[in-house]
Structures are given as C-alpha cells and as structure tokens.
Amino acid sequence: MRAVTWQGKRDVRVETVPDPKIEQATDAVIKVTSTGLCGSDLHLYEVLTPFMTPGDILGHEPMGIVEEAGSEVPGLKPGDRVVVPFQIACGHCWMCASGLPTQCETTQVREEGMGAALFGYSKLYGSVPGGQAEYLRVPQAQFGPIKVPEGPPDDRFLYLSDVLPTAWQAVRYADVPPGGSVAVLGLGPIGDMCCRIALHQGAAQVVGVDLVPERLQRARERGVEVFDLNGFDSHDGLVDAVKDRTSGRGPDAVIDAVGTEAHGSPLARTQQQAAGLLPKAWAARLHQKAGTDRLAALYLAIDLVRRGGTVSLSGVYGGAADPLPMMTLFDRQIQLRMGQANVRRWVDDILPLLTDEDPLGVDGFATHHVPLADAPHAYKMFQQKQDGAVKVVMRP
C-alpha cells in the first residue's frame, strides 16, 4: 500500500509499505477513505523529530470501511463505515471506565512514561503506524472505531477522529458560564471549531485571536469578534483591547489552541532548533529533561483571562522545564485544565449535531482536499499557512 512516511525534519514522503494485517484478536483493518492533516502532525514535522524513526507512518485522523475484524471484535463487520479516534484505548480498564481513554491502562506507553498509545505519533506514544495511508490496522477495535451512517460525504463524520472531540473538550474544560465570554487563541482547525462550539453552546461573546487573514475572516463570518495580532505593537496592547471588549475584566475563559509552536517566543524557538542539530538520542534526552515550549500563547491566555477564570489548553505542549508565572496564577485564582481529548467520552454529545442541518459547519470545514500522493506539498502548505490552508483532508 501507499502511505505517508516521516523521513526527517520537514521531510515526508509517500512510499510503498507492507499492507497491515490482523495481529491480535482485538484488531481490525480498514480501507481508509479520508484522512486529516492535523496541527499536531506539524510538531512531528518540526519539533518532536528526536522521537521519530525514518519510515514511521504518520496520521491520526482517519475514517474508512472495515475490511476485516478480529474474532474479539463482535461489533464490526466488513463493509461497516467507521471513524477511528486518534487514541487507542480498550474501553474496559479503570481509566476508560472513568471517561479518560487518553490514559488507558491497557495501552499506556509506560516505557516512555506517557498515556494511551496514539496512531502515527512517535515512539513517545507507541510507534503505532498511522492513518495517512491506504489501509490501517486498528488495535483495540472492540472499543475504538465509531460506526457512522452511509450516505453523507466523509467530511460530515471525519472530524469525530480528533477535531470535534478536541474542540468540544476544550470548550467544556473552559467552563464558560451561561451568557459568558471566551477568547480563543489560534484559529486553526481546533481554534476555529472551538469558536463554533462555544457559540452553539450559548456563549454570549466569543473572541478569536490570530494573525492569518484567511483564518480571521473564517471566524468573523461565523459571528466571532476577531483580533489580528499584527495590529498590535505589544502583548499588552492586545490584552488591553480584549479587556476593553469584556467589561474591563477580561473574558471568563481563554482557550489556548496554539501550543508549543506559538509565534513570539524567539528564545524557546532557538532552543528547539538547536536541539534538532544534536544526535537523536541526545536531543531526546534533552527534550525530556530540559525541553521548553514556545509559551507566548499560554502567557497571553494567563494575562487575558479574568480573575477567577479558566484557561483551557488544547494546544500540544511538551516541555519538561517550562517556566510558569505561578504567583500570578495563584494570586488571580486562575484554573487550568488541559489534556488530550477523550474522544469516546464526547461522541454521544457530538453525533446528534452531525445532522442534515449541520450547525457546526463541518461539510465546508476543510479548505483543501488533496490526493494522498500530494502529502509532501500539503504538509509544507499547512505549516507555512499558504493558500488559506486551515484544514487539509487527504484521499488515498
């Protein structure tokens, strides 16, 4: 089969690799019909390269048709149409039963000290071949895959793999009071969907912050009050402008949908780039012991949110030695909530919205649909924010 493989920093290629097969009784194999390119994939493309191995198959946002199911997967049969969540979880351990499949005790990558295994996401999360491929082996298929109806195009359901539950959890964690306000930092796929969900759930005021004109315009068209980072000379200027629009106190909640590669963090960027020049084993140890993130977005979230408010982190962070303003967080009584989305926990809430009315606008959410063969260009375009790229869907 053909698959998108990681070969080095900013180097992905579409290559021929062995077809997957059933290895455990709880496996299934699906023929992939659509697969998303996620902002998290860009961290592997640039920052987390010490944890990658040439030939790793990328991708964690697939859907498709079941080709084969193992003997302990009674709920699936060939021909079923399914979306595959990005995390691999058993559904029956204590963590899964508690609504935390990202911490699944069956698939935890204990040798790396990490949570549940993820598709296509480095040795930190189990080195499991990903879904940017023609076929995908799905471990723990007795729990993970979500059956969806025939008929509507893939885009109606594809985002159940990651975008929708990640944004849904971010908004839930933000705990916006009825009629309250929320600011969303970063209007890429997750931030854009956070805005849509917050408005749908009744937030009276949703503020979006970004610096890409096309992303600002998309959010504005959905009723979001947008602020262009390029229009301010300083961090404080933006903070003052948002507070002026939120009763002088700041929003009730702020969602950081940017994460470790935020603009405006030159020292951390230099450190990340320098680590990338080291031998892989040294760079991995440095990242795990002394790695830092580009924290501009998180610092902005802390400064924006009102006293007693909540900061919800959905952007990926990976630093082991990040400096945080603990006195400010404590004095202002700011609550922090964060973590990978617990996909199956939120599916029952989200599925009813994927109706003919399409209130969240998923049908038109992707800005680009490209063949799998165009993956190298798609990665470059998405990373460099070219051609209005917000969400890229690949078709094998």
Protein Blocks (a to p, Z undefined) as FASTA:
>chain_A
ZZdddfbehiacdddddddddfbfkbccdddfbdcddfklmmmmmmmmmmpcehiagdjd
dcdddfbdcfklmkbcehiacdddfbdcehlamklmnopaklofklocfknopacddehi
ajknopaacfbdfbdcdehklmmpccddehiafklmmmmmmmmmmmmmmmmmnopaehia
cddehjafklmmmmmmmmmnopabdcdddfbfklmmmmmmnopacddfklpcbfklmmmm
mmmmngonopfbdcdfkbjmbghilklmmmmmmmmmpcfklmmmmmmmmpccdfklmmmm
mmmpcghiacddfbdcfbfkbccdfklmmmnopacdeddddfklmmmmmmmmmcfkomno
mmmmpmbdcdfklmmmmmmmmmnopghiabdcddZZ
